[in-house]
Amino acid sequence: MAGGAIHFELNNGIIFYETRNNQINIASSKFVDNNANQSGGGIYSSQGNILVIKDTEFAGNKASQGGAITIYDHSNLTFTGMNEMKWNTATIGGALLLIQSYLYTGVAPNMLTIANNLSLIHISEPTRRS
């Protein structure tokens, strides 16, 4: 199963949100100690979705790929405000895994702290935009 806490796709997840090419906003939240057998211990999103995360913490999440977050299939991930990813674990992409997707970090004072993750960050096709 992908998406230990939230899975945005046409499949199963703890919180199931069937969507495609939509914007999903997550603010002032905590994703702590979630597990997924496959991808995205905290969040898995694909199929062209736009995921905007603001002032959110990801801690102690586990998955085989993307311990905290996996973004796949031409989706966009944007961090705004103060976000923290710590103590997440995965074989590939301890904190974050992006596959054929885009990462936006915005402009100051946006902040993304990534610390003490096992298998830090993996981007399969470098497509960083800021």
PyRosetta script that sets phi, psi and omega in degrees:
from pyrosetta import init, pose_from_sequence

init()
pose = pose_from_sequence("MAGGAIHFELNNGIIFYETRNNQINIASSKFVDNNANQSGGGIYSSQGNILVIKDTEFAGNKASQGGAITIYDHSNLTFTGMNEMKWNTATIGGALLLIQSYLYTGVAPNMLTIANNLSLIHISEPTRRS")
pose.set_psi(1, 142.8)
pose.set_omega(1, 176.3)
pose.set_phi(2, -106.8)
pose.set_psi(2, 153.5)
pose.set_omega(2, 177.5)
pose.set_phi(3, 73.4)
pose.set_psi(3, 80.6)
pose.set_omega(3, -178.4)
pose.set_phi(4, -58.8)
pose.set_psi(4, -37.9)
pose.set_omega(4, 179.1)
pose.set_phi(5, -109.0)
pose.set_psi(5, -47.3)
pose.set_omega(5, -179.0)
pose.set_phi(6, -133.3)
pose.set_psi(6, 134.2)
pose.set_omega(6, 179.4)
pose.set_phi(7, -129.7)
pose.set_psi(7, 111.8)
pose.set_omega(7, 177.6)
pose.set_phi(8, -101.6)
pose.set_psi(8, 97.7)
pose.set_omega(8, 179.0)
pose.set_phi(9, -176.6)
pose.set_psi(9, -177.0)
pose.set_omega(9, 177.6)
pose.set_phi(10, -95.2)
pose.set_psi(10, 68.2)
pose.set_omega(10, -175.0)
pose.set_phi(11, -160.1)
pose.set_psi(11, -157.5)
pose.set_omega(11, -177.7)
pose.set_phi(12, -99.5)
pose.set_psi(12, 158.6)
pose.set_omega(12, 175.2)
pose.set_phi(13, -176.7)
pose.set_psi(13, 171.2)
pose.set_omega(13, 178.9)
pose.set_phi(14, -63.5)
pose.set_psi(14, -52.3)
pose.set_omega(14, 170.1)
pose.set_phi(15, -108.9)
pose.set_psi(15, 117.4)
pose.set_omega(15, -174.9)
pose.set_phi(16, -103.2)
pose.set_psi(16, 122.1)
pose.set_omega(16, -178.8)
pose.set_phi(17, -129.8)
pose.set_psi(17, 104.2)
pose.set_omega(17, -176.5)
pose.set_phi(18, -80.6)
pose.set_psi(18, 110.3)
pose.set_omega(18, -175.7)
pose.set_phi(19, -153.2)
pose.set_psi(19, 158.9)
pose.set_omega(19, 176.2)
pose.set_phi(20, -152.4)
pose.set_psi(20, 131.5)
pose.set_omega(20, 178.7)
pose.set_phi(21, 55.9)
pose.set_psi(21, 42.7)
pose.set_omega(21, 177.3)
pose.set_phi(22, -122.6)
pose.set_psi(22, 165.3)
pose.set_omega(22, 175.5)
pose.set_phi(23, -99.8)
pose.set_psi(23, 132.1)
pose.set_omega(23, 177.7)
pose.set_phi(24, -118.4)
pose.set_psi(24, 124.8)
pose.set_omega(24, -179.8)
pose.set_phi(25, -108.8)
pose.set_psi(25, 130.0)
pose.set_omega(25, 176.2)
pose.set_phi(26, -125.3)
pose.set_psi(26, 124.7)
pose.set_omega(26, -177.5)
pose.set_phi(27, -136.9)
pose.set_psi(27, 145.3)
pose.set_omega(27, 174.6)
pose.set_phi(28, 48.8)
pose.set_psi(28, 51.9)
pose.set_omega(28, -176.0)
pose.set_phi(29, -124.2)
pose.set_psi(29, 165.7)
pose.set_omega(29, 175.1)
pose.set_phi(30, -130.7)
pose.set_psi(30, 130.5)
pose.set_omega(30, 174.4)
pose.set_phi(31, -115.0)
pose.set_psi(31, 101.5)
pose.set_omega(31, -171.4)
pose.set_phi(32, -125.8)
pose.set_psi(32, 129.2)
pose.set_omega(32, 173.9)
pose.set_phi(33, 57.1)
pose.set_psi(33, 40.1)
pose.set_omega(33, 174.1)
pose.set_phi(34, -92.4)
pose.set_psi(34, 154.4)
pose.set_omega(34, -179.5)
pose.set_phi(35, -134.1)
pose.set_psi(35, 142.0)
pose.set_omega(35, 172.6)
pose.set_phi(36, -135.1)
pose.set_psi(36, 137.4)
pose.set_omega(36, 179.1)
pose.set_phi(37, -66.9)
pose.set_psi(37, -30.6)
pose.set_omega(37, -177.5)
pose.set_phi(38, -110.0)
pose.set_psi(38, -94.4)
pose.set_omega(38, -171.3)
pose.set_phi(39, -118.5)
pose.set_psi(39, 145.8)
pose.set_omega(39, 173.0)
pose.set_phi(40, 72.0)
pose.set_psi(40, 79.3)
pose.set_omega(40, 178.7)
pose.set_phi(41, -58.2)
pose.set_psi(41, -36.6)
pose.set_omega(41, 177.1)
pose.set_phi(42, -100.3)
pose.set_psi(42, -51.7)
pose.set_omega(42, -176.5)
pose.set_phi(43, -138.7)
pose.set_psi(43, 138.2)
pose.set_omega(43, 170.3)
pose.set_phi(44, -126.6)
pose.set_psi(44, 126.4)
pose.set_omega(44, 178.9)
pose.set_phi(45, -137.0)
pose.set_psi(45, 140.0)
pose.set_omega(45, 178.4)
pose.set_phi(46, -150.2)
pose.set_psi(46, -172.1)
pose.set_omega(46, 174.9)
pose.set_phi(47, 63.5)
pose.set_psi(47, 41.6)
pose.set_omega(47, 171.4)
pose.set_phi(48, 78.0)
pose.set_psi(48, 16.6)
pose.set_omega(48, 178.7)
pose.set_phi(49, -73.8)
pose.set_psi(49, 156.5)
pose.set_omega(49, 173.9)
pose.set_phi(50, -111.1)
pose.set_psi(50, 116.3)
pose.set_omega(50, -178.3)
pose.set_phi(51, -109.5)
pose.set_psi(51, 120.4)
pose.set_omega(51, 179.2)
pose.set_phi(52, -113.7)
pose.set_psi(52, 120.7)
pose.set_omega(52, -177.4)
pose.set_phi(53, -116.7)
pose.set_psi(53, 127.2)
pose.set_omega(53, -177.8)
pose.set_phi(54, -131.2)
pose.set_psi(54, 132.0)
pose.set_omega(54, 173.6)
pose.set_phi(55, 49.9)
pose.set_psi(55, 53.3)
pose.set_omega(55, -174.0)
pose.set_phi(56, -128.0)
pose.set_psi(56, 147.2)
pose.set_omega(56, -179.6)
pose.set_phi(57, -113.7)
pose.set_psi(57, 136.6)
pose.set_omega(57, 174.0)
pose.set_phi(58, -122.7)
pose.set_psi(58, 115.1)
pose.set_omega(58, -176.5)
pose.set_phi(59, -140.8)
pose.set_psi(59, 132.4)
pose.set_omega(59, 173.9)
pose.set_phi(60, 69.2)
pose.set_psi(60, 21.1)
pose.set_omega(60, 178.3)
pose.set_phi(61, -83.8)
pose.set_psi(61, 150.9)
pose.set_omega(61, -177.4)
pose.set_phi(62, -136.9)
pose.set_psi(62, 142.6)
pose.set_omega(62, 175.4)
pose.set_phi(63, -162.9)
pose.set_psi(63, 165.5)
pose.set_omega(63, 175.6)
pose.set_phi(64, -72.5)
pose.set_psi(64, -30.3)
pose.set_omega(64, 177.2)
pose.set_phi(65, -135.5)
pose.set_psi(65, 128.3)
pose.set_omega(65, 178.8)
pose.set_phi(66, 68.4)
pose.set_psi(66, 76.5)
pose.set_omega(66, -175.8)
pose.set_phi(67, -51.7)
pose.set_psi(67, -45.0)
pose.set_omega(67, 178.8)
pose.set_phi(68, -96.7)
pose.set_psi(68, -49.5)
pose.set_omega(68, -173.7)
pose.set_phi(69, -140.9)
pose.set_psi(69, 137.3)
pose.set_omega(69, 167.1)
pose.set_phi(70, -123.1)
pose.set_psi(70, 127.8)
pose.set_omega(70, 178.1)
pose.set_phi(71, -120.4)
pose.set_psi(71, 128.4)
pose.set_omega(71, -170.8)
pose.set_phi(72, -141.2)
pose.set_psi(72, 156.5)
pose.set_omega(72, 168.8)
pose.set_phi(73, 62.6)
pose.set_psi(73, 64.3)
pose.set_omega(73, 172.8)
pose.set_phi(74, 59.8)
pose.set_psi(74, 37.7)
pose.set_omega(74, 175.7)
pose.set_phi(75, -99.0)
pose.set_psi(75, 163.4)
pose.set_omega(75, 179.8)
pose.set_phi(76, -119.6)
pose.set_psi(76, 139.4)
pose.set_omega(76, 176.6)
pose.set_phi(77, -123.2)
pose.set_psi(77, 125.3)
pose.set_omega(77, 179.0)
pose.set_phi(78, -124.3)
pose.set_psi(78, 130.6)
pose.set_omega(78, 173.3)
pose.set_phi(79, -106.2)
pose.set_psi(79, 130.5)
pose.set_omega(79, 172.9)
pose.set_phi(80, -131.0)
pose.set_psi(80, 159.9)
pose.set_omega(80, -179.2)
pose.set_phi(81, 70.7)
pose.set_psi(81, -152.6)
pose.set_omega(81, -177.5)
pose.set_phi(82, -103.6)
pose.set_psi(82, 115.0)
pose.set_omega(82, -179.5)
pose.set_phi(83, -124.2)
pose.set_psi(83, 148.5)
pose.set_omega(83, -178.3)
pose.set_phi(84, -137.5)
pose.set_psi(84, 134.7)
pose.set_omega(84, 176.1)
pose.set_phi(85, -126.0)
pose.set_psi(85, 111.8)
pose.set_omega(85, -176.9)
pose.set_phi(86, -141.7)
pose.set_psi(86, 147.6)
pose.set_omega(86, 175.5)
pose.set_phi(87, 57.1)
pose.set_psi(87, 30.1)
pose.set_omega(87, 174.7)
pose.set_phi(88, -90.9)
pose.set_psi(88, 151.9)
pose.set_omega(88, -174.2)
pose.set_phi(89, -135.2)
pose.set_psi(89, 135.3)
pose.set_omega(89, 173.7)
pose.set_phi(90, -159.2)
pose.set_psi(90, 157.1)
pose.set_omega(90, 175.3)
pose.set_phi(91, -64.7)
pose.set_psi(91, -43.9)
pose.set_omega(91, 177.3)
pose.set_phi(92, -123.9)
pose.set_psi(92, 125.7)
pose.set_omega(92, 177.4)
pose.set_phi(93, 72.1)
pose.set_psi(93, 68.9)
pose.set_omega(93, -177.0)
pose.set_phi(94, -52.5)
pose.set_psi(94, -44.2)
pose.set_omega(94, 178.6)
pose.set_phi(95, -96.6)
pose.set_psi(95, -45.0)
pose.set_omega(95, -167.4)
pose.set_phi(96, -150.0)
pose.set_psi(96, 136.0)
pose.set_omega(96, 175.3)
pose.set_phi(97, -130.1)
pose.set_psi(97, 123.1)
pose.set_omega(97, 175.7)
pose.set_phi(98, -116.9)
pose.set_psi(98, 127.8)
pose.set_omega(98, 178.8)
pose.set_phi(99, -127.4)
pose.set_psi(99, 118.6)
pose.set_omega(99, -178.9)
pose.set_phi(100, 50.6)
pose.set_psi(100, 44.7)
pose.set_omega(100, -177.1)
pose.set_phi(101, -142.2)
pose.set_psi(101, 179.4)
pose.set_omega(101, -173.9)
pose.set_phi(102, -123.9)
pose.set_psi(102, 142.8)
pose.set_omega(102, 177.1)
pose.set_phi(103, -116.7)
pose.set_psi(103, 126.2)
pose.set_omega(103, 176.5)
pose.set_phi(104, -117.2)
pose.set_psi(104, 129.5)
pose.set_omega(104, 177.9)
pose.set_phi(105, -109.7)
pose.set_psi(105, 2.3)
pose.set_omega(105, 176.6)
pose.set_phi(106, 68.7)
pose.set_psi(106, -157.2)
pose.set_omega(106, -179.3)
pose.set_phi(107, -120.4)
pose.set_psi(107, 165.5)
pose.set_omega(107, 179.2)
pose.set_phi(108, -54.6)
pose.set_psi(108, 145.0)
pose.set_omega(108, 8.3)
pose.set_phi(109, -94.5)
pose.set_psi(109, 31.7)
pose.set_omega(109, 177.6)
pose.set_phi(110, -61.6)
pose.set_psi(110, 143.6)
pose.set_omega(110, -177.5)
pose.set_phi(111, -144.8)
pose.set_psi(111, 134.3)
pose.set_omega(111, 174.4)
pose.set_phi(112, -127.3)
pose.set_psi(112, 113.1)
pose.set_omega(112, 178.1)
pose.set_phi(113, -99.8)
pose.set_psi(113, 123.8)
pose.set_omega(113, 177.3)
pose.set_phi(114, -120.8)
pose.set_psi(114, 115.3)
pose.set_omega(114, -175.7)
pose.set_phi(115, -145.4)
pose.set_psi(115, 143.8)
pose.set_omega(115, 172.4)
pose.set_phi(116, 57.1)
pose.set_psi(116, 35.0)
pose.set_omega(116, 174.4)
pose.set_phi(117, -94.6)
pose.set_psi(117, 148.8)
pose.set_omega(117, 176.9)
pose.set_phi(118, -92.6)
pose.set_psi(118, 119.9)
pose.set_omega(118, -177.5)
pose.set_phi(119, 75.5)
pose.set_psi(119, 57.9)
pose.set_omega(119, -167.5)
pose.set_phi(120, -31.2)
pose.set_psi(120, -102.8)
pose.set_omega(120, -176.1)
pose.set_phi(121, -121.1)
pose.set_psi(121, 138.6)
pose.set_omega(121, 177.6)
pose.set_phi(122, -132.2)
pose.set_psi(122, 123.9)
pose.set_omega(122, 175.0)
pose.set_phi(123, -119.3)
pose.set_psi(123, 116.1)
pose.set_omega(123, -173.4)
pose.set_phi(124, -69.5)
pose.set_psi(124, -38.6)
pose.set_omega(124, 177.2)
pose.set_phi(125, -129.6)
pose.set_psi(125, 105.6)
pose.set_omega(125, -175.0)
pose.set_phi(126, -57.8)
pose.set_psi(126, 108.7)
pose.set_omega(126, -179.9)
pose.set_phi(127, -136.0)
pose.set_psi(127, 45.7)
pose.set_omega(127, -178.0)
pose.set_phi(128, -73.1)
pose.set_psi(128, 131.8)
pose.set_omega(128, 174.5)
pose.set_phi(129, -127.7)
pose.set_psi(129, 141.8)
pose.set_omega(129, 175.7)
pose.set_phi(130, -138.2)
pose.dump_pdb("model.pdb")
